[in-house]
Amino acid sequence: QNEGSSSSSSSSMKDRPFNFYVHRASMTDESASPPNCDSIMVLVPCPTLARNADLALLPRDEAIEVYKQQFGKDMVDDVRDAVLRRLSVLEGLENLSDLILDEV
């Protein structure tokens, strides 16, 4: 099963090592999630975004949307799936993807 050919940027993240950070805000702040739920944030470091001075003139939300275009939906979905697969080996998180209520 070789999903990526010669280009590492087109290969799946599932077999490539990468770091990510997990913060469980609801552990110390119960207002961070609905009752009987948890709130986690996963931060995946990414390559530096290409800077565009013209974006400084746009409203923040518009500039963010332009920057988001530097990473395609397929890449974001691939990284998301890889993170969920890696977290699913932890006790209690085996079915994490089934428990997600909202993502931002």
Secondary structure as UniProt FT lines:
FT   HELIX           8..10
FT   HELIX           13..15
FT   STRAND          21..23
FT   HELIX           25..27
FT   HELIX           30..32
FT   TURN            35..36
FT   STRAND          41..43
FT   HELIX           53..57
FT   HELIX           60..68
FT   TURN            69..70
FT   HELIX           73..87
FT   TURN            88..89
FT   TURN            91..92
FT   TURN            94..95
FT   HELIX           96..99
//
